[in-house]
């Protein structure tokens, strides 16, 4: 059974929210994803990230696959 993500109510100063939303938009993330990204980074920096925490799932369009032929590195 997959673990359900926790939902929390977060009260923020409107100016803080606006700054977070702008930052998230600049990095092509939702505001929620930006908050989680920043919280995870803070946990890692503080040495408090629990073992076994899964990576943030990548959302959106998959990256394009490189379809160019491999470079020929053989000497001529």
C-alpha distance (Angstrom), angle and dihedral (degrees) to the residues before:
residue distance angle dihedral
X1 . . .
X2 3.80 . .
X3 3.78 115.7 .
X4 3.77 113.8 -112.7
X5 3.77 118.2 -123.4
X6 3.80 114.5 -114.7
X7 3.78 119.2 -112.0
X8 3.79 119.3 -147.7
X9 3.76 136.3 178.3
X10 3.79 110.2 -125.3
X11 3.78 121.6 -169.1
X12 3.79 113.9 -156.8
X13 3.76 136.0 175.7
X14 3.81 105.5 -101.6
X15 3.81 91.9 -121.8
X16 3.83 90.8 52.6
X17 3.80 90.2 49.3
X18 3.81 91.4 49.2
X19 3.81 91.2 50.7
X20 3.83 91.2 48.2
X21 3.80 91.7 47.7
X22 3.82 91.5 50.4
X23 3.83 91.4 47.7
X24 3.82 90.7 48.2
X25 3.80 91.0 50.0
X26 3.81 91.0 49.6
X27 3.83 89.1 54.5
X28 3.83 94.1 42.3
X29 3.80 93.5 -113.9
X30 3.77 133.3 123.7
X31 3.78 115.6 -108.1
X32 3.81 88.9 -111.0
X33 3.82 91.9 52.3
X34 3.82 90.3 47.7
X35 3.81 91.6 53.3
X36 3.81 91.0 49.2
X37 3.82 90.8 46.7
X38 3.81 91.3 52.0
X39 3.81 93.5 45.1
X40 3.81 91.2 50.7
X41 3.79 91.3 48.6
X42 3.81 90.1 50.3
X43 3.82 91.0 50.0
X44 3.80 91.2 50.3
X45 3.83 92.5 46.7
X46 3.81 90.4 50.2
X47 3.81 92.4 47.2
X48 3.83 90.3 -118.6
X49 3.81 102.5 113.5
X50 3.82 106.8 125.4
X51 3.81 118.6 -124.0
X52 3.79 115.9 -102.2
X53 3.80 97.3 27.6
X54 3.79 108.7 151.8
X55 3.78 120.6 -123.9
X56 3.78 118.9 -101.6
X57 3.82 106.0 -88.7
X58 3.79 113.9 -111.7
X59 3.75 111.4 -119.4
X60 3.77 133.4 -169.9
X61 3.75 132.2 37.1
X62 3.83 116.5 -8.6
X63 3.77 116.3 -113.7
X64 3.78 117.5 -97.3
X65 3.78 114.9 -98.2
X66 3.80 115.9 -121.1
X67 3.82 104.8 -109.1
X68 3.80 96.9 175.1
X69 3.82 116.2 115.5
X70 3.80 116.0 -100.6
X71 3.79 115.9 -91.5
X72 3.80 115.0 -100.4
X73 3.80 104.4 -122.5
X74 3.81 95.5 172.4
X75 3.82 116.6 117.8
X76 3.81 116.2 -106.0
